[in-house]
Amino acid sequence: MAPSPPQPWKTAFSFGERVAIVEHIVSSLKLSDPSLENSSALSSARVIETESYDMSFSQEEYTRTWEAKLRELKARLAEKQLEARDLSPVSESDNGSNDGASQDIAHATDRGITIGRFTGCRHHNSGIFSDVYKALLKPMTLMSPAQFVALKVTIPSRMAPPHNSHREARFLQKSEHKCIVKLLEKFTLPTSQFVMVFPFYNHNLDTLLKSNIKITSDQMTGIFQDILCALEHIHSMGIIHRDVKPSNILLADADGPAVLADFGIAWSPEDSESEPAERKITDVGTTCYRPPEILFGNTAYSTSLDMWAFGCVVAECYIDGHEPLFDAGDLGSELQLIGSIFRKLGTPTLETWPEAANFSDFGKICFNDFPTQKWEDILPDAPQAARELVSELVVYESGRRLSASEVRCPDIYNTAMHTDPNRRWIPICLSEWGDRHL
């Protein structure tokens, strides 16, 4: 029996790229546990990478698989460190206040690892090419309150496009705004690790939704308003965030304020390290929040990409169990995501989705013809205003999606409606959601 031909993505994926992934995993493991021997870290990294490579059918699946395995192993290392030090994990109060954070102030300065001038840094979470640590920022004076900060540690030379931490720092400095996470400082360690320091937030929207903390309609409205304000600001500068999702919306507690975070894969037409406007990378965003245009190869997408993702976030807030609006499966399959979108929005045609005629991958695969579901059936528990908002954001034709300015200022949308007969006026006013309950 003849061996099966190699998968195209593996043919195009170089050995050097695989080595770089192994090196990244090694560095990440050693940063999590400085006592870990290099040989042990290398052995674990090779196992993680090889198993992920062998079991994956696409580069996207390969990346997601080794990321998941790395997170699992780092969590086990963190647990062993805590056991060795006879420490219990830091707990935070149920109501999301800073009281829980203050409980570990006594430990913060004499436990954990040192990163630059910050001592007592304890691992908080990890991304694809980053690790985040929580540390205590020592007060400048006796009268100053203690403040916790988040340190995002990266190795820029090992980051694969579109990930770029230096560009992220530039964007954050350029687009400073009350609704965007504030970059307090940045520095480079002798080991070539680049560190960005931010205020520490107790929650993100994902964990808040899945917690036992009750979120009122007024609180949810405030969160939406803050993120829309952030999107309006960066979009006015031509910046596309490219990874809007609940876990990138940070909050001190349910009352907010909410800030948009993680600009690691953001794009700007004015930044020399961003791709050309007509040839943007399509492997961006987190699978469930990716709009259909990039799933079919559109490299000239716009800020409307963020508005689709924001619409998905709004919908998720009103879905039972707060599951994503669209399902990409456990492995984040693009084909499964496309099928999920088609089942809810209906299978598109060039009549219903004209811009798809310009997409390189549209029409290559024949899909079942699914009818369009009503938003009342998709989001039965959502307020009418929320359903109307989602219905104007989660649409195939990217040019028909509401902009952040149009959502925040209905008068702008009313003007647009008069110039485009295909757009209908709907009474979206987030300030009127307060008398409704989730």
N, C-alpha and C positions, 0 to 999 in steps of 0.2 A: 504493500500500500504506500503510495507516494505521500511524502510529508506535505502538510497544508502550507500554502504560500504565506510568506510573512505579511503581517498587517501593515497597510500603508503608513500609518502613523509611526510604527516602530522603525520602518525603513528610513523615514525622514528624521527620526530622533537620534541624535549622535551620541556616541559613547561619552564624549566630553560633557554633554548635558547631563547624562546620568551620573557621572562622577561629581558634577557640581551639586546635584541633589543630595548625594551621599554626604558630601562635605558639609552642606547646610544642616542636614540631620545631625551629624556629629557635633557641630558647633552649638546647635540648639540644645542637644542633650547635655553637653558639658556646661553650658550656661545655666541650665536648670539644676545641675548637681556638680559643682566644681570638683568634688572628690572623686568623680567617676574617672576611671582609668581610660586613657585614649584608646587602648586596644579594645576595651569593652564597648565603648561608645561606637567605634568603627564597626565592630562585629554586629551590634544591634542595628546600626544604620544600614549596613549591607543587606541584612535580612529584611528590613522594612522595605527598602527600595526594590530588591529583587522580587519579593512576593507581590508587591504592588504592580511591577512591570509585567510579570507573568500572567496575572489575573485580569488585566485591564484590556479593554477593546478600543480605547481611545486615549489620547493624551490627557483630556479633561478628566476622565475616570481615573487614570493613573495618578494625577495630581491629587484628586480628592482622596484616593485610597491611602497614599503615603502620608498625607496630612492627618487623616483620621488615626492611623496607626501611631504616628508621632505623638499626637495629643494624648492617646491612651497610655503610651509608655511614659511620657512626662508626668502624667497624673500619678502613675504608680511610683515614680521616683520621688515625687513631692510627698506622697503618703509615707514612704520609707524614711524620708528626712524628718518628717514630723514625729514619727515613732521613735527615731533614734534620739531626738532631742527631748523626748517626753513632752511634746507640745500637742495641743489639740488645734484643729483648724480654726482660724479666726471666724467668728460668727458675727453677723450684722443684724441689727434689730429688725423685727418684722415690719415695722412701720416705715422703714426706709430712712430714718433719721440718721444723723451722724453719731448718735450715742453708741451704736455698735462698733463703729470705727474707732471711737476713742478708747474702747476697751483694750486694744492691743498697742496703745502708745508705749506702754512700759516695755514691750518686747521689741518694738520697731527699731530702736537704736542699738540693740545688742544681739539681734538675731538676723538670720538671712545673709545675703551676700552684699558686697559693696560694689556700686556702679558709679564711677567717678567720685564726686563728693558726697554721694548719697549712700548712707549705711542702712543696714537692716532691710534691704530690698527683698521682698517676698514675691514669688511668682504668682501672677493673677490669672493670665490666660495667654493663648498663643494664636498667631495667625499663620499664613502660609510662609512668610519670610520675616516674621517678627515675634518677639516675646514681650509681654507687658508685665511689669513689676509694680508693686505698690510699695511706697516708701513714705516716711515722715519728713516733711520739710521743716527743718528747725526754725523756730521763730526768730526774727531779727532782734527783737527786744523782749523783755520779760512781760510786757503788756500785750504783745502780739499773740493771737491765737495759734494753736498748732494746726497745721494743714497737711493733709495727705495728698500726694501727687502720684501720677501714673508715669512710668518711664517705659517708652516704647523703644526696644533695642533691635537694631537691624544690622546686617552686613551688606552694604550697598553693592559691593562687587559680586555678590552671589545672588542678587535678585534678578529674576527674569522679567522682561517686559510683559505687561505694562507696569509692573511694580517698580517704584522708584521713591525711596525715602527722602532723598535730597530735594526732589521735585515737590514732594508732599510738604516739606518744610517751607519751600518758597511759596507754594499756594496758600498755606495757612497764614504766612506773614502778609501776603498781598491781599488776602480776602478777609482780614480780621473783622469780626462781627459778633454781636452778642449772642447770636443763635448758632455760631460755629465754635467748636471746641478751641480753646485758646492755647496757643503754643507759648509756654512760659520761657523755655530756653532750649538750646540744642548744643550738643558737643560731640566730639569724636574721641573715642578711647584709643590708647596705643595699639590695641588689637584690631584697629580699623572698624570697630563697631560704632555705628552712628546712633546717638540717643536723642530722642525728643521727649521733653517733659511737659506734662499736661496736668490740669487739676484732676483729682480722682473723683469719679462719680460712683455712687453706690449701686446704681442700676443702669441697665439699658432697657429699651422698650420690650425686647424679647423676654427677658427674665421677669420684667414687671408684669407682663400679660400672663405669664405662666405661674406667677406666684399667687399667694392667697390674699394679696393686697387688693382691696376693692378700688377700682378706678371709676370715678364718677364721669358723667357726660361732660361737665365743665372742665374737668382735668384733661379728658381726652381731647376736647376742643383746643385747649391751650397747647397741648403737645403738637397737634396738627398745625396750628398757627405758627408755632416756633419753627417747625421744619419747613413749612412753606416760605417763611421769611428768609431762612437760610438759603433755600433753593432759588428764590427770587434774586437774592443778592449775588450768588455765584453765577447764575445764568446771565445776569446783566453784564457780567465780565466775560462771558463766553466760556466759562468753566463748566465741564460736565463731571459730576461726581463719579458716576459709573458703578456705584455700589451702595445705593440706597436700600436699606433693609432695617428691620427692627433692632438688630444687635448693634447697628451703627448710629442709633439714636440714644444718646446718653442722658440720664436724669439723676439729680440728687435724690428725688423722691417723686411720688405720683403728682405732686403739685408743680413739678418742674423747678426751674426752667429746663426745657429740652434743648440739646445742642446736637448738631450734625457732626459726626466724627469720621475718621479714617479716610483720608484723601490719598491713600497710597497708590491708587490706580486712576486718579482723576486726570482729566485732559484739559488743556488750554491752547487756544490758537496762537498765543503769544509766547509760549514756552518752547525753547529750542529742543528740549528733550521729549516733547510730545510728538506723536506720529503726525504725518501730513493729514490735513482735514478730510481729504477724500479717501484716505487709506488707513483709517483708524483700526486698531485691533478689535476684533469681535469677541475674543475670549475674555470678556469682562463681566463683572457683576457676579452675584450668587445665583445659581441656576434658577430657582423658583421665581426670581424677580426680574429675569431677563426678558426683554420685549421681543416680539416675533421678528422684527426686522433684522436683528443681529443673528438670530437663529437661521436665517436664510441668506446670510452673507453680505448684508448691507454694511459697507465700511464708511459710508458718508453720513452716519446717523448724527443726530443733534441733541440738544438739551431735553427734547421730548422723551429720550430714553429714561431720564430720571423721573419724569412725570408718570410714565407707565409703572415704574417701580414704586413710586409713592402711592399710586392708586392701589397697587397690590398690598401695600402696608396698611392703608386705611381699611380695605376689605378684611384683612386678617384680624383686625381688632374686633370685628363683629361676627366672625365665624366661630361656631361652637368648638371649643377646645383651642381656639386661636391657631388653627392649622393654616399653612399657606394657601392662598387662593388657588394656585396651580400646583400640581404634583409632578415632581421630577423623579420620584422613586428614591430609594435609599442610596443609590449610587449617583444620583444627579444626572440621569440620562436625558440628553437633549431631545431625543425622539419621543420619550415618554412625556416630556414637558410640552412638546408641540401637540401631542395627542390630547393632553389635558386642556390646553388652550382651545383647541378645535372643538372639543366636546362641550365647552361652556359658551364660547363666543360664536360657534358655528364654523364650518370649514370655509375659508375664504376663497374667493375667485378674483380674477383681475377686475371684475365689475365692482366687487365690494372692497377690494384692496388694490387700487390702481398703481400705487408706487411699487408694488411687488414685481411689476414687469421689469424693473431695473435691478432686481436682486439676482445674483449669480446662481443661487441654489434653489430658487423658487421654481416649482414644476418638475423637479428631478425625480420626485417620489409621488406616487399616487396615494392619496389618503381617502379614507371613508368619508362620505358626505354627511357630516353631522349638522343637525338643525341648531339654530341659535336659541339658547336658553334665556328666559326672562331674568332680569336682575332680582326681581321679587322672589324667584325660586332659588337663585344662587345665594342671596344674602337675605333670608327671610327674617332674621332678627335685627337687621340694621335699620336705623332711622331712615325715613324717606330721603332726607337731605344727603345722607351718606351714600345711599344707593345711587342717587343722581350724580353725585360727585364722582364716584367710581366709574359710572357708566360713561363719563366724559373724559376719563383718563385712560382706562383700560380698553382701548380701541385699536384696531389694526393700523389704520392710516395715521402715521405719526403726526402729520400736519394738522389733524383734527383734534389732537389732545389739547386740553386746556393747559395753558402755561401757569406757572406759580403766580404771576401777576394777575392773571384773569381769575383765578380762584380767590385770591385775597381781595381783589377789587372788582366786584361784579360790573361796575360801570365800564371797565375796560373790555370785559367780555361782551357787554351789550353793544359796544361800538364794533367789535369784531364780527358780531352776528349780522350787523347790517351790511358789512362788506363781503360776507361769505354766506350765501343762502343755505348752504349745507349744514350750517351750525345753528342750533336752536338755543334760545335763551331758556335757562332754567334758574330757579331762584336759589342759587347756592349762596348761603351766607352763614359761615361757620359760627358767627356770634349768636345765631338763633338756635343752636343745638343744645343750649344749656338746660332747657326744660325737658330734655329727653333723657332716658336712662339706658345704659348698656345692658 
